[in-house]
Amino acid sequence: MIVTVTPNPSLDRTVEVLQLRRGEVHRAQSGRLDPGGKGVNVSRALTRAGVPTLAVLPSGRAPGGRLQGLLDVLGVPAVTVPIHGATRSNITIVEPDGTTTKLNEAGPVLTEDEIAEIAEQAVARSREASWLVSCGSLPEGMPVDFHATLVARSATRTAVDTSGEPLAAAVKAGPALIKPNHEELAELVGRSLDSLGDVLAAARELRAGGVGAVLVSLGAGGALLVEETGEWHAATPPVAVRSTVGAGDATLAGFLAAGGTGPDALARAVAYGAAACRLPGSEMPAPHEIPLADVRVGTPQTELALTGDAA
């Protein structure tokens, strides 16, 4: 069982247009509505893969009810904590070349009691889980150390996928796994990461500081894994991108579904991310859509030697 926690879930509407032109009226080519939020997306991908999961999230007013209904349709088990505010709605505009424009609402303001109940539900469910995965942005009113608190209180291994100050706070709590992207990792270590060698050095630094494993998604560059048992880089050939929304969440889901450690899990993670990029909106891939045979896995040192970089 993999329990996910999404403090700031959303209804995600995706609209595809031929070209986004500011100030003009557009006729959409297609549109879809998905239950969203990073942890929700991870649970959606795990459900499609047949991996037991449970999504813990706040739910408020009509949008919250709609989100719950969408999860029910997809067969994603969820524990929802009622809140007074309305669950947020996000809009994503996608152009044919994969260019993505996102408009994300801040989300509702949560009370102390609502925040406490979300944490209590997550911690209680972690007692029967192999992973507790805490993901995404924090709504107004939630303390910056919310993810860190779950890391400290969890009864099982913890994975964190967030950014900015919440990620910095979570790192100090020593999670078993973090999954930043390139930009989030650079912000976390406070410097530019201009090469794979720079990314590798930053991941090693975080491991030395108490993080169990670092899985860095690098977009078209694949992903890097630095953990106790070794260091690996994996990538696929270029893919035709339809939407990048949720690709990082699919990457994390693939990694956890394959055991959450080692090169095979990294290969599955990269394959899941590539598959998600081929799909509309934030649709999560099914197992038969995963291009596992296309993934190339090697050591980062090999990649660095080919480029003349230094580890």
Order of alpha helices (4+ residues) and beta strands (2+ residues): beta-beta-beta-alpha-beta-alpha-beta-beta-beta-alpha-beta-alpha-beta-alpha-beta-alpha-alpha-beta-beta-beta-alpha-alpha-beta-alpha
